[in-house]
Amino acid sequence: MKAPNPIIRLLAFSVMAPLFTGCASIVSGQNQSLSVETLHAGKPLSGASCKLDNDKGSWFVTTPGSVTVRRSGDALNLRCEKEGMEPGVAAVQSATKGMAFGNILFGGFIGGAVDISSGAAYDYPVLITVPMGSAAPLANVVPPQTNTATK
């Protein structure tokens, strides 16, 4: 049997190559669901309002809860607040997925660039725990002064 013509091989490769670019974005997409919990003195604390943000947007969740965020190579910043508590602040760095490197090797630099710029090449931890501060001190309550002067 005769080997296929090199021109046919090149044409077949040219048609198939775009199918393999942007692999990470096809497999897992640009969004990721994750859970956020807050702790106070090592114990779960519910009802804290948290804002999560990175260079792709901002999201809100009440703890314990789940939220879908946009993946990014930048850190995901969290600020959780609850009345009577010092706010909890955390920054979680994303990690590059292994399939992003495979995409660069087998799918080409264009596919890798698409995954990196869209954020699809990155993952955040699926569970983020934010420690909350101690209870804020109550303001000193000063009783009203009574007039003790005699008439």
Buried (B, 14 or more C-beta within 10 A) or exposed (E): EEEEEEEEEEEEEEEEBEEBBBBBBBEBEBEBEBBBBBBBEEEEBEEBBBEBBBEBEEBEBBBBBEBEBBBBBBBBBBBBBBEEBBBBBBEBEBEBBEBBEBBBEBBBEBBBBBBBEBBBBBBBBEEBBBBBEEEEEEEEEEEEEEEEEEE
